[in-house]
């Protein structure tokens, strides 16, 4: 007897219906989703992480110029300044390292996108004329903040 036929019921002489195995994702109860596909818990984790990183920058003498600055091409999580050095920061928050460290999630494509967005922000109506710019990546894992200054 074929393993697929064990316990299956179908009309005599016809192959038994095969029920596909359910994946862990399918067995999981539905989560409350926010438009755009982000669950409420993930969105909250991101907000808490961004707030922790913003607090770190302020505690280290930076002024926050923008949080979640958006244009049609995307978003920059944090834009901060200290001594005319403007920092564009991408924040990644994780609840575990199951999929790697948070800072490892910033791919080359994401780096290129952030550079383009930074150029658009600098071309805008900003009163700041930076001496230099820097791109940081901040990782937040279980409430611990790690800042990679000049990450790319």
LINBELRA-V856631 format. One record per backbone hydrogen bond with DSSP energy under -1.0 kcal/mol. CO is the residue of the C=O (numbers start at 0). NH is the residue of the N-H. If there is no record, write none. Layout:
CO,NH / CO,NH
//
This chain:
1,4 / 4,7 / 10,13 / 22,26 / 23,27 / 31,39 / 33,36 / 37,33 / 38,42 / 39,43 / 40,44 / 41,45 / 42,46 / 43,47 / 44,48 / 45,49 / 46,50 / 47,51 / 48,52 / 49,53 / 50,54 / 51,55 / 52,56 / 53,57 / 54,58 / 55,59 / 56,61 / 57,60 / 62,80 / 65,78 / 68,75 / 70,73 / 73,70 / 75,68 / 76,67 / 77,88 / 78,64 / 78,65 / 79,86 / 80,62 / 81,84 / 83,130 / 83,131 / 84,81 / 85,133 / 86,79 / 87,135 / 88,77 / 89,137 / 91,139 / 93,141 / 96,99 / 100,103 / 101,104 / 102,105 / 104,106 / 106,110 / 107,111 / 108,112 / 109,113 / 110,114 / 111,115 / 112,116 / 113,117 / 114,118 / 115,119 / 116,120 / 117,121 / 118,122 / 123,125 / 131,85 / 133,87 / 134,150 / 134,151 / 135,89 / 136,147 / 137,91 / 138,145 / 139,93 / 140,143 / 143,140 / 145,138 / 147,136
//
